């Protein structure tokens, strides 16, 4: 006899098995869906990041550049205040910096300035060597010479001659030297002054390299990564025609003395101490000449020349130099030998001041 099979039990087991299989399939589908969704989100986020990364990098670079420019502005303001202060006085200031370092730039710019103080004499000085000067007075009125530096001073008499008179001295200077020529009554006939100026460099890290700003003698030069140096602010020299038809030439020299790196960090304390301002030229002057050489880069000095000779170049092209008043080349038209003033016989008042500031941490 064949036993009776309970079909309801078997059917119930099959139903349970099918339900469990469907639940497993549904769970797997949900997991796969979540994984695919996460993969899609990650892919989209990666694409967005790749798309936005250059803009984020540029934004960060722009923030750092703005920070460096702001630091340069604040340093210039503090140098101006300290430069006008009495010798030995100053102040301390804290600067907030971001990806920026400050260091000294030594002996970056050299200036030579000369002028006569009488219309009846024209005096020329020539450096023979480190200890000898040649003095040529067109009207033979020079009677004494004084040579000064930051460390010592030398005085000697001069003989009247229509030829060069050679003066041997013991004045040595690696910073500045002033030569004054006096007449028979002790009146100042001529003065020349040459100085080597230092400044500060502000260096900031950008995405493509280093951005640099150099503050030197009230001028500012700037260079971006893989770019050329560009003079964004010229030295402080002004030429004006007054209401009484007199001319005025004003020049402010600024020397920032420091040793090595000022430092890096989020906050840097800087001390600005004045070494005392000096007045080098002040009064009616004749045969004014000045020569500047910048050694930061070969492109800096030509930019100075181009700016100062812009009006002269236009007037020369127009053929109107006979009425031109302003900066003109001393000898060669490029300005390589220095600059003079085309005054058209108008009185010229010449003033040169020197600010000396020591900067340290």
Secondary structure, DSSP 4 states (H G I P E B T S, - for coil): -PPPP-HHHHHHHHHHHHHHHHHHHHHHHHHHHHHHHHHHHHHHHHHHHHHHHHHHHHHHHHHHHHHHHHHHHHHHHHHHHHHTSPTT-EEEEEEE-SSEEEEEEEEEEEEEEEEES-TT--EEEEEEETTEEEEEETTS---EEEEEESS-EEEEE----SS-EEEE-----SSEEEEEEE-TTS-EEEEEEEEEEEEEEEEEEETTEEEEEEEETTEEEEE-TT---EEEE--SEEEEE-TTS-EEEEEEEEEEE--SEEEESSEEEEEEEE---EEEEEEE-EEEEEEEEE-S-HHHHHHHHHHHTHHHHHHHHHT-GGG--EEEESSSTTSTT-EEEE-TT--EEEEEEEEEEEEE-
